[in-house]
Every structure is written in structure tokens, then in C-alpha cells.
Amino acid sequence: MDKKPLTLLPTDRILVAPSILAADFADLGHDIRRVEAAGADIIHVDVMDGHFVPNISLGPPVIQSIRKSSALPYDVHLMISEPGRYVETFAAAGADQLTIHVEVDEDIGQTLAAIGRLGCSAGLSLRPGTDAEALVPYLDLLDLILVMTVEPGFGGQAFRPEMLPKIRRIRQMIDQSGRAIHLEVDGGIDARTAPAVLEAGANMLVAGTSVFKAPEGMAAAIRTLRGE
């Protein structure tokens, strides 16, 4: 399976990654095709294990099933306790980007390196209470940094504006590193909150409810998030 790592996408353009957590699970393939046609850049997939976060979502068989629904990159956010055990399985199922959490209790550098060997781009995510400096030991291994502006585990939560300084600090860290690292933000992203997140330095927006449930339609919602 040919991979579409996010390193193939520009870091100087606003990219929208609709989260299928807000899609119709009775017809995921249909909703994924609709959001691709609406102008999405990436399909964002939230994986939860009921242990690292207090919810359970979907796993590799579902990703394998929906992989054929879109040619877009599949950005898989592993909110799980032992990602190193499963990255090979998720890559084989169709993930193009694999993001793990800096808070997991394992050799993070080893897992990030394994993701790269699988042909996927590698990301690291931080919960709201985790300081940006936790990223420092891993910057040379990262293609993406995901800032959670809500506690991971549930969709539809309200954006926390106190996360904006962290986004600015991480943008500074990326710029100082000289590396092409995407800065992705997830949690309460909509037409109201996106401008501040982009101003703080993000270039990739994860949006679930505000895209899939948009009264004005998916295409208009995606254009609004980009500021068009």
C-alpha cells in the first residue's frame, strides 16, 4: 500500500483535517467521500482505548474498511496507552500519519522511529496540562505536533483559549528547529476559534462537529476554517 505521509503536504498552507469522530458511523464511507468532495485535505481518525482516555472508538479493522473510501492521507491519532505495540498494525490498515502521546509510558523515541520505518509520518501530541518543553527531546523525529486544546477522549468539547500561548511557543520551537513540522490543533475548532489558532502559528486544523454537522454544508465550513 502506497503511503501518503504528511511530509508530502506543505507546512506553509492552511490544511483542514475533518475528524470522522463526528461523522455518521452507520455510513462512514459515504461521509468520508462527501468531506473529500467538500475540499478536505486530510482525513483525521481518532483511536481511543478506554484506558489512556475514558472512551473507546475504533480500531485497525475499521480503518482498513474505510481506507478505500478516500485517496486523501489518513491522519491517525492514537490515544492509547501502548502505541508501540500497535503502530505496525495501524500502518498496515491504512494509516499514513501516526500520532502518539508524549505522556505514554514507553520509549517514545523508539516508537517514533518505528513509525518512520513503516513509511508513515510521525507525530507527537500533548494533552492540555502538558508543557510544550516536553517535546524538546523528540523534535528531530517529528513530522507533526498535535496540540490538544481539550482533554482527549470525547468530541464536541469547547475550545480552551488558555492553550494559545502553548501553540505560540511550539511554533517558535518549530521555527528554531529549521524543520518542516506541521503544527496541528484539535479541540473545539470552528469558525469562531480557528482565526486565533492560525494566528498563534498552527497550519493544520482538526474539526469534527463544525464540519460534519455544519448547517451551511461541509464545503462552506471548510472554506470558512481556511479563512476564504
VEXTORMI-605270 format. One record per residue: residue in one letter; x, y, z of N, C-alpha, C in turn. Coordinates in pm, whole numbers, padded with zeros to 5 digits, always signed. Layout:
BEGIN
AXYZXYZXYZ...
END
This chain:
BEGIN
M+00085-00120+00000+00000+00000+00000+00088+00125+00000D+00071+00208-00101+00149+00332-00109+00106+00428+00001K+00205+00484+00071+00177+00577+00179+00172+00721+00129K+00093+00801+00197+00083+00944+00169+00117+01020+00298P+00242+01013+00342+00278+01080+00468+00255+01230+00457L+00231+01292+00571+00201+01435+00570+00322+01520+00535T+00439+01459+00527+00557+01531+00479+00542+01572+00332L+00447+01512+00261+00421+01549+00122+00337+01676+00111L+00278+01719+00222+00193+01838+00221+00271+01959+00273P+00244+02077+00217+00319+02197+00258+00286+02241+00400T+00386+02290+00471+00363+02340+00607+00328+02488+00608D+00332+02551+00490+00301+02694+00483+00163+02722+00425R+00077+02620+00427-00060+02634+00380-00155+02585+00488I-00273+02646+00498-00373+02603+00595-00437+02474+00546L-00428+02370+00627-00481+02238+00593-00594+02202+00690V-00701+02147+00637-00816+02110+00720-00829+01958+00723A-00836+01904+00845-00843+01760+00866-00971+01726+00942P-01082+01704+00872-01207+01670+00941-01194+01538+01017S-01241+01539+01140-01235+01421+01225-01360+01337+01206I-01341+01211+01167-01457+01124+01142-01527+01083+01271L-01475+01126+01387-01545+01100+01512-01683+01165+01509A-01699+01270+01428-01827+01339+01418-01908+01296+01297A-01858+01200+01222-01929+01153+01103-02039+01054+01143D-02114+01010+01043-02220+00912+01064-02158+00773+01063F-02146+00709+01179-02081+00580+01188-02161+00470+01119A-02286+00495+01089-02365+00397+01014-02330+00398+00866D-02263+00504+00822-02227+00516+00680-02098+00598+00668L-01992+00549+00732-01867+00623+00737-01809+00647+00597G-01813+00546+00514-01756+00560+00381-01822+00673+00304H-01954+00682+00313-02028+00788+00244-01988+00925+00295D-01978+00940+00427-01942+01070+00484-01797+01108+00449I-01708+01011+00444-01570+01039+00407-01562+01086+00262R-01636+01021+00174-01638+01065+00034-01695+01206+00022R-01797+01234+00101-01859+01368+00098-01761+01475+00144V-01687+01447+00251-01598+01550+00305-01476+01568+00214E-01434+01463+00146-01327+01479+00047-01375+01569-00067A-01495+01543-00117-01550+01624-00225-01569+01770-00181A-01589+01791-00051-01610+01926+00003-01481+02005+00015G-01366+01940-00006-01240+02012-00004-01146+01982+00111A-01173+01876+00188-01082+01840+00297-00944+01805+00242D-00842+01831+00321-00705+01797+00282-00661+01661+00336I-00720+01622+00449-00674+01506+00526-00797+01446+00595I-00796+01316+00616-00898+01251+00699-00835+01221+00835H-00894+01276+00940-00842+01258+01076-00921+01147+01146V-00848+01052+01203-00909+00936+01267-00864+00929+01413D-00959+00935+01504-00929+00930+01648-00947+00789+01700V-00839+00733+01754-00840+00598+01809-00825+00607+01961M-00921+00551+02034-00921+00558+02181-00936+00417+02238D-00866+00391+02347-00862+00255+02400-00939+00235+02530G-01001+00340+02582-01073+00326+02708-00983+00319+02829H-00853+00336+02808-00755+00331+02917-00677+00461+02924F-00609+00498+02815-00539+00626+02812-00639+00741+02818V-00752+00721+02755-00863+00816+02761-00991+00740+02798P-01088+00808+02858-01208+00738+02908-01315+00717+02802N-01275+00662+02689-01371+00631+02584-01308+00529+02492I-01389+00462+02413-01342+00364+02315-01401+00404+02180S-01317+00405+02076-01371+00443+01945-01356+00327+01847L-01257+00334+01758-01244+00233+01654-01100+00183+01646G-01082+00076+01570-00950+00015+01561-00910-00015+01419P-00802-00093+01401-00749-00120+01267-00850-00178+01168P-00940-00270+01206-01032-00323+01105-01121-00215+01042V-01161-00117+01123-01244-00009+01068-01162+00077+00973I-01039+00109+01012-00954+00189+00924-00930+00115+00792Q-00905-00015+00800-00885-00092+00678-01010-00088+00590S-01126-00092+00652-01251-00090+00577-01276+00043+00508I-01245+00155+00578-01275+00287+00521-01160+00341+00436R-01046+00272+00437-00930+00322+00362-00964+00343+00215K-01046+00256+00159-01079+00264+00016-01177+00377-00014S-01229+00444+00088-01329+00549+00067-01269+00681+00023S-01137+00699+00038-01076+00826+00004-00929+00807-00033A-00883+00890-00125-00742+00891-00162-00662+00988-00077L-00729+01061+00014-00661+01157+00100-00573+01085+00203P-00473+01155+00258-00395+01096+00367-00483+01070+00490Y-00460+00957+00555-00530+00924+00679-00438+00954+00797D-00481+01050+00877-00407+01103+00992-00464+01037+01116V-00393+00939+01172-00447+00857+01281-00384+00898+01414H-00470+00944+01504-00430+00992+01636-00453+00880+01737L-00343+00822+01785-00351+00709+01877-00356+00757+02021M-00475+00763+02074-00495+00796+02216-00503+00665+02293I-00388+00596+02295-00381+00463+02354-00256+00453+02441S-00258+00361+02535-00153+00352+02635-00023+00292+02585E-00029+00198+02491+00091+00130+02443+00098+00137+02290P+00117+00255+02235+00114+00266+02089+00221+00185+02018G+00336+00167+02083+00443+00092+02019+00403-00049+01980R+00310-00107+02052+00264-00243+02022+00179-00248+01897Y+00123-00134+01857+00020-00136+01754+00050-00055+01628V+00162+00020+01626+00184+00108+01510+00194+00028+01380E+00255-00088+01384+00267-00169+01262+00129-00211+01212T+00041-00247+01303-00094-00289+01266-00173-00174+01206F-00160-00055+01265-00234+00061+01212-00177+00105+01078A-00047+00096+01061+00013+00129+00932-00035+00032+00824A-00040-00095+00857-00087-00195+00761-00234-00175+00727A-00311-00122+00822-00454-00100+00799-00481+00019+00708G-00380+00109+00693-00400+00220+00602-00363+00356+00654A-00309+00365+00774-00268+00495+00827-00150+00549+00747D-00152+00679+00719-00040+00747+00654+00041+00830+00753Q-00027+00881+00855+00032+00959+00963-00010+00893+01094L+00085+00869+01183+00054+00813+01314+00105+00909+01421T+00015+00952+01507+00047+01042+01617+00027+00970+01748I+00129+00973+01833+00120+00916+01967+00128+01029+02069H+00107+00996+02196+00109+01098+02301+00242+01098+02375V+00289+01220+02405+00414+01233+02479+00399+01181+02621E+00276+01167+02668+00254+01125+02807+00257+00973+02826V+00267+00895+02718+00264+00749+02735+00391+00700+02803D+00378+00589+02873+00489+00533+02949+00560+00426+02866E+00636+00471+02766+00717+00380+02687+00828+00461+02621D+00913+00395+02546+01023+00463+02478+00967+00537+02357I+00938+00664+02376+00872+00743+02272+00959+00755+02148G+01087+00780+02167+01178+00791+02054+01180+00665+01969Q+01179+00551+02034+01179+00424+01963+01052+00406+01882T+00938+00444+01940+00810+00431+01869+00803+00526+01751L+00850+00649+01768+00851+00745+01657+00939+00695+01543A+01054+00639+01577+01143+00585+01474+01078+00468+01401A+01006+00385+01475+00936+00272+01413+00829+00321+01315I+00759+00428+01351+00658+00484+01262+00723+00527+01130G+00837+00594+01139+00907+00636+01019+00949+00519+00932R+00995+00411+00995+01037+00293+00917+00921+00228+00844L+00800+00249+00895+00680+00193+00832+00633+00276+00713G+00701+00388+00687+00664+00473+00574+00563+00580+00608C+00526+00589+00735+00430+00690+00780+00505+00813+00833S+00439+00928+00829+00493+01043+00901+00458+01026+01048A+00540+01088+01134+00530+01063+01278+00493+01191+01353G+00400+01177+01444+00356+01292+01522+00355+01265+01671L+00358+01374+01747+00353+01367+01892+00249+01467+01941S+00163+01421+02030+00055+01505+02081+00072+01534+02228L+00018+01650+02271+00023+01690+02412-00118+01716+02463R-00145+01665+02582-00270+01698+02650-00263+01843+02698P-00376+01903+02734-00374+02043+02776-00281+02073+02892G-00265+01981+02984-00181+02007+03101-00033+01981+03082T+00008+01937+02963+00148+01904+02937+00219+02023+02877D+00335+02057+02932+00412+02173+02887+00475+02147+02751A+00485+02252+02672+00546+02242+02538+00687+02187+02543E+00760+02214+02650+00901+02171+02658+00916+02019+02658A+00807+01947+02683+00814+01800+02679+00848+01749+02540L+00832+01834+02438+00860+01795+02301+01009+01798+02267V+01085+01874+02343+01223+01906+02305+01307+01783+02269P+01303+01673+02348+01391+01559+02314+01356+01490+02182Y+01239+01521+02125+01191+01445+02010+01178+01526+01881L+01213+01652+01884+01188+01739+01768+01251+01684+01640D+01367+01623+01650+01434+01574+01530+01364+01452+01469L+01270+01394+01542+01199+01275+01493+01058+01307+01445L+01017+01432+01454+00877+01466+01432+00850+01528+01295D+00738+01488+01239+00683+01550+01118+00559+01632+01152L+00504+01609+01271+00381+01678+01313+00378+01688+01465I+00326+01799+01513+00296+01817+01655+00149+01850+01666L+00078+01776+01752-00065+01795+01770-00091+01850+01910V-00146+01971+01915-00182+02034+02042-00330+02010+02068M-00359+01943+02178-00498+01923+02219-00542+02042+02304T-00647+02110+02260-00699+02223+02336-00815+02182+02425V-00844+02052+02427-00941+01993+02518-00881+01863+02569E-00938+01807+02673-00891+01676+02719-00932+01571+02617P-00837+01492+02567-00871+01393+02464-00964+01286+02518G-01050+01239+02428-01138+01130+02466-01282+01147+02422F-01325+01271+02400-01463+01296+02360-01466+01409+02257G-01554+01397+02160-01573+01503+02064-01670+01608+02117G-01673+01724+02050-01771+01827+02082-01741+01913+02203Q-01616+01907+02256-01582+01989+02372-01551+02133+02330A-01562+02224+02426-01537+02366+02399-01387+02395+02397F-01347+02480+02305-01209+02526+02292-01164+02597+02419R-01038+02572+02459-00981+02637+02578-00878+02741+02533P-00912+02870+02537-00823+02974+02485-00691+02983+02560E-00682+02929+02680-00555+02934+02754-00448+02845+02689M-00486+02770+02586-00389+02689+02512-00316+02769+02405L-00362+02890+02375-00299+02968+02268-00151+02999+02294P-00111+03035+02416+00033+03056+02439+00117+02932+02412K+00063+02814+02440+00137+02691+02412+00156+02675+02261I+00052+02704+02184+00063+02694+02038+00170+02789+01988R+00172+02912+02042+00274+03010+02001+00414+02961+02036R+00428+02904+02154+00560+02854+02197+00606+02741+02106I+00516+02652+02069+00554+02540+01983+00587+02589+01843R+00516+02688+01795+00551+02747+01665+00693+02804+01669Q+00727+02867+01780+00863+02920+01795+00964+02806+01794M+00934+02698+01863+01024+02583+01868+01045+02522+01729I+00935+02510+01654+00945+02456+01518+01032+02544+01431D+01005+02675+01436+01082+02768+01354+01230+02763+01389Q+01261+02754+01517+01401+02748+01560+01468+02618+01519S+01390+02512+01506+01446+02382+01468+01488+02378+01321G+01425+02464+01240+01455+02465+01098+01396+02348+01023R+01309+02271+01087+01249+02153+01026+01107+02182+00980A+01063+02108+00878+00927+02124+00825+00832+02036+00905I+00784+02089+01016+00695+02015+01106+00558+02081+01103H+00455+02001+01075+00319+02054+01079+00279+02080+01224L+00207+02190+01245+00152+02220+01378+00001+02209+01369E-00050+02104+01428-00191+02068+01420-00258+02099+01554V-00383+02145+01548-00458+02175+01670-00594+02108+01661D-00635+02048+01773-00761+01973+01779-00832+02009+01908G-00963+02035+01896-01046+02060+02013-01123+02190+02002G-01251+02180+01971-01336+02299+01965-01302+02392+01850I-01250+02340+01740-01213+02424+01626-01336+02450+01540D-01367+02578+01523-01480+02617+01439-01451+02756+01381A-01550+02815+01317-01531+02945+01253-01491+03053+01353R-01532+03038+01477-01503+03139+01579-01362+03124+01635T-01316+03001+01655-01187+02979+01720-01070+02963+01623A-01097+02924+01500-00989+02898+01404-00898+03018+01382P-00950+03141+01367-00858+03253+01340-00751+03272+01447A-00787+03257+01575-00689+03274+01682-00586+03162+01679V-00629+03041+01647-00538+02926+01641-00439+02944+01526L-00488+02990+01413-00398+03014+01298-00302+03128+01327E-00353+03233+01392-00267+03346+01427-00156+03304+01522A-00185+03206+01608-00086+03158+01704+00021+03072+01638G-00004+03027+01515+00101+02954+01445+00065+02818+01391A-00057+02771+01413-00096+02641+01359-00113+02650+01207N-00091+02539+01139-00120+02534+00996-00216+02421+00960M-00253+02340+01061-00342+02228+01035-00452+02226+01141L-00577+02223+01096-00691+02230+01186-00770+02100+01181V-00788+02038+01297-00878+01922+01308-01014+01974+01351A-01115+01939+01276-01251+01986+01307-01348+01872+01282G-01431+01843+01380-01529+01736+01366-01668+01789+01346T-01730+01827+01458-01869+01874+01455-01887+01993+01363S-01792+02086+01364-01809+02209+01287-01801+02186+01136V-01754+02068+01095-01755+02035+00952-01868+01938+00920F-01870+01823+00987-01969+01721+00953-02112+01761+00987K-02130+01846+01086-02265+01887+01126-02296+02031+01086A-02216+02090+00999-02232+02230+00964-02364+02256+00893P-02448+02347+00944-02575+02377+00878-02556+02430+00737E-02445+02500+00715-02419+02560+00584-02357+02461+00486G-02328+02340+00533-02268+02238+00448-02118+02227+00470M-02063+02110+00438-01922+02082+00465-01829+02175+00387A-01857+02197+00260-01767+02276+00177-01755+02419+00230A-01868+02478+00265-01865+02615+00318-01792+02619+00452A-01813+02517+00536-01745+02513+00665-01594+02503+00648I-01548+02423+00554-01404+02407+00531-01346+02537+00478R-01415+02602+00387-01366+02730+00334-01356+02834+00446T-01453+02835+00535-01452+02930+00646-01334+02905+00739L-01306+02778+00767-01192+02746+00853-01061+02795+00793R-01053+02790+00662-00931+02837+00594-00926+02989+00585G-01035+03055+00618-01040+03199+00607-01068+03250+00467E-01129+03163+00386-01158+03201+00247-01292+03273+00237
END
